[in-house]
Amino acid sequence: GSAGAGWAARAVPYGPAAVAALFTLAQLALVVPGTGLGWDETVYVSQVSSHAPAAFFSAPRARGITYLAAPVAALTDAVPPLRVWLALLSGAGLFLALRVWRGLLPAAVLTLAGGLFAGLWVTLFYGPLVMPNLWVALAALFTTGCLLRAVRNPSSRWAPAGVCAGVALVALMRPSDALWLALPLGAALLLVRSWRRPLLLAALVAGGALGSAEWIAEAYSAYGGPAARLRRASEIQGHLAPYFSVDDHIRALGGRTLCRPCDVPWRNPVTGVWWFALPLLAGGGALAARRTRHRAEILLPALTGLVLALPYLFLVGYAAPRFLLPAYALLSLPVAHGLLRLAQRVREARPALRPAAAALSVTVLGLHLGVQFTVLHSTVSSFRVNGERLDRMAAELGRQGVRPPCVVSGPDAVRIAFRAGCSSRQVGGHDGSITHAALRATAETRPVAVLVTNGAEPPPYARAWRSRPLPDFGPWRFRAYLSPAARPETGPVTARD
């Protein structure tokens, strides 16, 4: 009735805030409890934590997410406060990223777009994690909105500053993503005559430079310059080159946080239905906006989202669902616009179909969210189980005398070492940071554990060391070779949390 319609109209402006609040609550209830640090998270957190020495920081990484985690990670070794902090921060970030679009797009579009993006399992999963990709997504959405506000209102003082800050945050998190973000935005400023604002182009350049400054300085100090660091980063990522990884991303949608190599079967096709519908819905939304006053506000995020997805779909030889979060955030706007336009046309053309159309919409949305939350539950459960196994392995090393100051080397040394309060050092591979000779010399003065899996042989110098099996880690059977300095205590030893 009219009363219900009036209530809905009054409630819609608060939709983005409600979406952000529900996004935060869902993280706190479904993801935060009982989840330990993953591999990449451990590397980032170790840079600012006093719990263990910093893990090796490889060429592709940037330190932006470490700065977000630092206020909590520097104060406590406990993981739950860090998770809660990032859940609250990501919820606020989602609200801010949507809030900047107020006045550019109807509140209903922003509410639906925010709900579609926040309802993805990958968005919820990475909200409280110490990973940069969600922050790139939120910053890209914020930056695009600020740029559109600036061209719509040239007298705005804060919109150009928002463009600069948004690009700087993306560059701080992932410098390469800042370049891909700046390309479509800069092209739009140059090609659309009424948008040509030298100040906005300067804001894009300045934001990228400011956000990348630390990464560039570190490139000179540790790699010999940005070009050398980029080459090393490309090597670690499998030599970036033309590669069709669309099918890899589809297989990863079932809950694989990293699919490398992605030669696994696609066991749950239902998890990819929404992914196939996404380009159709986004394209339909863009077409629906061609002759409306919101044309630019829909076409620019659609183009920018597409450009941000291109390198991960066609240049990187493996897949991780988090890589496409920036594209999902921006494409949610044309998708939401298209769905609402379709609903409007159905109401206008066939009023008698309104109840059936509403019931169908609710059913489809419910099925979509059901799939997303099922995948989320499976992914979080696996994450928790792996964390518990790693805790047991670190505790066993502690009982065997591997206590700070100590060093752990070998498979999965990063996560195990951090949990045990040790340094993680590898003699080769992507994280190579020590030689065999240096590791052998270290073993003369402090506890060293060399890990091997599934019956592999340890280095020659460690073959005479005392060895102990560690708790199983899924299909992998770990054995630790312990240097003479690792002396087990007679009583129980409690591993540090």
Disulfide bonds with the S-S distance in Angstrom:
Cys259-Cys262 1.95
Cys406-Cys422 1.96
